[in-house]
Each structure stands twice: as C-alpha cells, then as structure tokens.
C-alpha cells in the first residue's frame, strides 16, 4: 500500500527573491497552463494539479521522490509572474514489494546486450584468428630452431614463448575495441603479477616443469638406461613435464617427480658398459691365504663373462671370528650380463675350486649348549667305534651357468615401444 508524507514546512508560501510587481506580469491562467505542461512532460508526478491565484501557485499531487517534489517548487518559483509558491505535493514511497526495479534492470541489461552484440561477434572472429596465427608462428619457430636446438622439449618451450605474445596481442585488440582499455592495460601490466601468484600456488608443478627442462638440457640418462635415483632403481621408460617413469626389475612402474630426480644423485648403470661386482668368501685359518687367493683368481679368469680388463682383484677383507674373509672384485659387461646371475655362477665356481684344493670354508663360530648334558661312553677305544666305509664324493667341475641361473643375460626389462607411442609427450624423444 502506498505511503504518503504529510506536507512539511515547504507547504508555506515561499516568496521569490525579486520584488513583487504591482501590476501582474502574466495572467494566472497562463502561469497555470505553463507550469502544468512542464511538470506533466517530466512524467515524475501523478494526480498533478496547479492552481494560481493572484500570482500565488498551489501545487497538488504526488511525486516519486523528495528531489522531484523540490524540483517542482523551484520550477514554479522561477516562472515569470509567480509571487509565491505553496507546495502541497506529497512523496509516494510506492508498494513495499514490487518487481518493477527487477524488470527495469532486465530491460537495461537487454538494451546493453544488444549494444555489446557486435563486439561479441568481433571477439568470436578475432580470438580464434589470433589462436591460429599463434599456432602458425609456433610451428614456424620450431622449424627454424630445429638445427639450433636439439632437444624437442626445448624447441617446444621456446616456440610457445614466441607465439604467446601473438595471441596476447589479439586479446588486447578485442578488449580495446570493446572499450575495455583499462582492463586491457591491466591485463598486460598485471601479467607478471599473475605469473608470480600462479607460481606460488602451483610451486610443485612449476618446480617439476623447470626440473624437466634442465634434465632435458643436461641429458643425464636416456630411454632404456638402467638408473638408480633416491633409492629407486629401474629402466627409464619416459620423462614428461611432471615425472620420470621407470620400470623396475620386478616389472612395476615407478613415477618419480622430476624435482626429486634433479635434486638427488643419479646413478646410471648403462652409460658405461663395464660394471663391477663383488662377493665375500670365508676360508679357515688353517688354509693358506695366498693359495686361496690364487685359486679364486683362476676361477674368475676361467669364466667367460668376467672381463680380463680391468683385472679381477682378490683381497683379504676381514679377520673374522672363525674365518678369513676374502673380498673379490670383478668386472663384466653390464649391457649384456645380469649381475645377480653372474654372481651366483662365480660363487659356485669358487666354492667348487676351493673344495677341490682342500681349502676349508668353516661357518661362523657358534656356542652349542646341551642343557641335559652329553653322555660319554667310557671303556671303549676308537677301534671299537663303528667305522664307515663310505668315501666322500669327488667334486665335479662346475658349469659356467646352471639351470637356475639361465643364460646369465641381463634381466633388465626392455622399453615397450608400443606403450611408449601411446604415452604422453616424452621429453626423451630424439635423444
């Protein structure tokens, strides 16, 4: 329900600042007609009526706001021939609940949409065009840098860095034509700030990306290399902008973040074909150490998988509680031979050679306790004890490899090329 305000002190006659003429300047009917026509033309008033008597104007009706009410009074005061004004126009606050403001706003948005529609069509045309031009510039830059930058990943990064300003220029043109000059300048000027904010928000992603960039430049490993990083070992399968993928000897896939690969020590077992292996053999204190060393060295040299250069080494390592521990070092082709299979074969050969030459290999000293004691037979000589007629078997020559060891070939899993083709962009391509 509409609410009205009671006439205030403004309802009292208001005299004009100029002097009142003795003779009327204009007839009352002309003044009335002129004031009503002007106020009606504004559309701000309802139930408007104006009465003039001897130059005194009486205004009645209702207005939508107090400013409109005051404006009507000021207009009447400035009309020629008016002596005084009595403003009895009330202010109509309107209904408490109305959809008129919402409908008015929707009409304004509709009118604005019609005005902006040509700009939207321009943006639809310019932005895709800028994208295609930027893509063309990126491909052209990759082609021009093909001979100067060997790494495909680096070429891609540099080409995108060259093409990005082209797309940014197209976006700036759209904003400029749309009248959003300030926004366009803020976009260009705030690109660095936005980059810093994104860098902090996605620090790990940025760190992995930069690490992949540096690893691609330095090339500490290639696809198919067997490496060890942060305690994890496997064959390199691929490297993306986020992680390096390894295939372990058990066949499991290991994803290591590039930042971890970059910060830790990388042990590459494939970069050099020659690898060194070692094992320890314990002989008895009653055996000749030099003889045992010579026997072990002959066994190593007799194996086809052990390289002659660098020469094997057989060194005394530790004087244990019950054995003299001899540590043996040997070299082999890590590209072809499995280290664990070769170690097994050499241990068999060394054990057999030491046994044939009568070199004892006692186990670790142990203390045996018999809680119930041991019964001793008295009054019997050694001749009375039962004698065995069985003779120990003569050791046979050990083969180069056993059935359990297989062919001694390396068991590092090859890279699956079919799966590699289906994988995401690999930074190790063309390396």
Residue pairs with C-beta under 8 A, 6 or more apart in sequence:
1 95
1 96
2 92
2 93
2 94
2 95
3 92
3 93
4 62
4 90
4 91
4 92
4 93
5 90
5 91
6 90
7 87
7 88
7 90
10 69
10 70
10 73
10 87
11 86
11 87
11 88
12 86
13 56
13 84
13 85
13 86
14 73
14 77
14 84
14 85
14 86
14 87
15 83
15 84
16 77
16 82
16 83
16 84
20 55
20 83
24 54
24 55
24 81
25 80
25 81
26 80
26 81
27 81
28 52
28 53
28 54
28 55
29 52
30 81
31 52
31 55
31 57
31 79
31 80
31 81
31 82
32 50
32 51
32 52
32 57
34 79
35 50
35 52
35 57
35 59
35 75
35 76
35 79
36 48
36 49
36 50
38 75
39 45
39 48
39 50
39 72
39 75
40 48
42 68
44 63
44 64
44 68
44 71
45 61
45 62
45 63
45 68
45 72
45 89
46 61
46 62
46 92
47 60
47 61
47 62
48 59
48 60
48 61
48 89
49 59
49 60
49 61
50 57
50 58
50 59
50 60
50 76
51 57
51 58
51 60
52 58
52 82
54 83
55 81
55 82
55 83
55 84
56 82
56 83
56 84
56 85
56 86
57 76
57 79
57 82
57 84
57 85
57 86
58 86
58 88
59 72
59 73
59 76
59 85
59 86
59 87
59 88
59 89
60 88
60 89
61 89
61 90
62 89
62 90
62 91
62 92
63 69
63 72
63 89
63 90
63 91
63 92
64 91
64 92
64 94
65 91
66 91
69 87
69 89
69 90
69 91
72 87
72 89
73 85
73 87
73 89
76 82
76 85
76 87
77 85
94 100
116 178
119 174
119 177
119 178
119 179
122 174
122 177
122 178
123 174
123 178
126 170
126 173
126 174
127 170
127 171
127 174
129 170
130 166
130 167
130 169
130 170
130 171
130 173
131 167
131 170
133 166
133 167
133 170
134 163
134 164
134 166
134 167
134 170
135 163
137 159
137 162
137 163
137 166
138 159
138 160
138 162
138 163
139 159
141 155
141 158
141 159
141 162
141 163
142 155
142 156
142 159
145 155
145 158
145 159
146 155
149 155
149 158
150 430
151 216
151 217
151 427
151 431
152 427
152 429
152 430
153 212
153 213
153 216
153 427
154 213
154 216
154 217
157 213
168 188
168 191
171 184
171 187
172 184
172 187
172 188
175 181
175 183
175 184
175 187
176 184
198 206
199 206
204 257
204 259
205 242
207 259
208 241
208 242
208 243
208 257
208 258
208 259
209 241
209 242
209 258
211 257
211 258
211 259
211 261
211 262
211 263
212 239
212 240
212 241
212 242
212 258
212 427
214 262
215 239
215 244
215 258
215 261
215 262
215 427
216 239
216 427
219 431
220 266
220 268
221 227
221 236
221 266
221 268
221 270
221 271
222 236
222 428
222 431
223 236
223 237
223 238
223 415
223 420
223 426
223 428
223 431
224 235
224 236
224 270
224 414
224 415
225 235
225 236
225 268
225 269
225 270
225 271
226 233
226 234
226 235
226 236
226 268
226 269
226 270
226 334
226 412
227 233
227 234
227 236
227 246
227 266
227 267
227 268
227 269
227 270
228 266
228 267
228 269
229 244
229 246
229 256
229 260
229 261
229 264
229 265
229 266
229 267
230 256
230 260
230 261
230 264
232 246
232 248
232 254
232 256
233 246
233 248
233 249
234 246
234 247
234 248
234 249
234 252
234 254
235 246
235 247
235 412
235 413
235 414
235 415
236 244
236 245
236 246
236 415
236 428
237 245
237 246
237 247
237 253
237 415
237 416
237 420
238 244
238 245
238 420
238 423
238 424
238 426
238 427
238 428
239 245
239 258
239 426
239 427
239 428
240 424
240 425
240 426
240 427
241 258
241 425
241 427
242 257
242 258
243 255
243 256
243 257
243 258
244 255
244 256
244 258
244 261
245 253
245 254
245 255
245 423
246 253
246 254
246 256
247 253
247 254
247 413
247 415
248 254
249 411
249 412
249 413
251 413
269 275
269 334
270 334
270 335
272 334
273 333
273 334
273 335
274 307
274 310
274 331
274 332
274 333
274 334
275 331
275 332
275 333
275 334
275 339
276 310
276 329
276 330
276 331
277 329
277 330
277 331
277 332
277 339
277 342
277 343
277 346
278 327
278 328
278 329
278 330
279 327
279 328
279 343
279 346
279 347
280 317
280 325
280 326
280 327
280 328
281 292
281 296
281 325
281 326
281 328
281 347
281 350
281 351
281 354
281 361
282 320
282 322
282 323
282 324
282 325
282 326
282 361
282 362
283 289
283 292
283 323
283 324
283 326
283 354
283 359
283 360
283 361
284 322
284 323
284 324
284 359
284 360
284 361
284 362
285 322
285 323
285 324
286 360
287 324
287 359
287 360
289 316
289 324
289 326
291 357
291 359
292 324
292 326
292 354
292 359
293 314
293 316
293 326
295 350
295 353
295 354
295 357
295 359
296 314
296 326
296 328
296 350
296 353
296 354
297 312
297 314
298 353
299 346
299 349
299 350
299 352
299 353
300 306
300 312
300 314
300 328
300 330
300 346
300 349
300 350
301 308
301 312
302 349
303 342
303 345
303 346
303 349
303 400
304 400
305 332
305 333
305 337
305 342
305 345
305 400
305 408
306 312
306 330
306 331
306 332
306 342
306 346
307 330
307 331
307 332
307 333
309 331
310 331
312 328
312 329
312 330
312 331
313 328
313 329
313 330
314 326
314 327
314 328
314 329
315 326
315 327
315 328
315 329
316 324
316 325
316 326
316 327
317 325
317 326
317 327
318 324
318 325
319 325
320 364
321 364
321 365
322 362
322 363
322 364
322 365
323 361
323 362
323 364
328 346
328 350
330 346
332 339
332 342
334 410
335 410
336 409
336 410
337 408
337 409
337 410
338 406
338 408
338 409
338 410
338 411
338 412
340 411
341 401
341 405
341 406
341 408
341 409
341 411
342 408
344 402
344 404
344 405
345 400
345 401
345 402
345 405
345 408
348 398
348 402
349 398
349 400
351 361
351 398
352 395
352 396
352 397
352 398
354 361
355 361
355 395
356 395
400 408
401 407
401 408
420 426
